[in-house]
């Protein structure tokens, strides 16, 4: 039923916990396939994925390109794209199973779901950012890739899938999905706050907002990624 696709690059410190949160759904049969699309990791990422029974594909680094390659290997009727440092909250599998069952029963395969954003940090800045992300999803209908994306394979292929972009591949795709098809799930995708703690919440939030603004006014993704880095 479900293929989970995870792009990775030197993600061994986070990947094991991400995969562990998926194992109950593997055991129940909800997840039929795990695909890890690796961009040339030099650590233990590939070994961890292999130990978990994932199908491993390799390609040039870049999340957009890796998502394209991972989706091409998918055998499930539904696809769940997930970041390597994102852990799904317990009970997510039951909600996803219900969502998929209802969409299949209604023959409405154009429903696309995403999880609630949460950070694994107790700082008040993390709570503020979670509120900002929630507002962004409500007002702009723009969930990011760290919230996961659940989409039927048929609809994913019908709209052309991810593009091999160096940045903003998640925003570009959900814009094509359209506001009316996006549905927020109750369960959270808990993402690592390591980059926010390392760089500072305000600095990283301002940089992310600047990248989004640049994309909306038509700046080329190649220029945006240079600014981002």
Secondary structure, DSSP 4 states (H G I P E B T S, - for coil): -EEEEEEESS-HHHHHHHHHHHHHHHHHTSEEEEEEEES--SSSHHHHHHHTT-EEEE--S-HHHHHHHHHHT--SSEEEEEETTEEEPTTHHHHHHHHHHHHHHTT-TT-EEEEEEEES--SHHHHHHHHHHHHHHHHH----GGG-EEEEHHHHHHTT-----SS-HHHHHHHHH-GGGEEEEEEEEEE--HHHHHH-HHHHHHHHHHHHHHHHTT--HHHHHHHH-
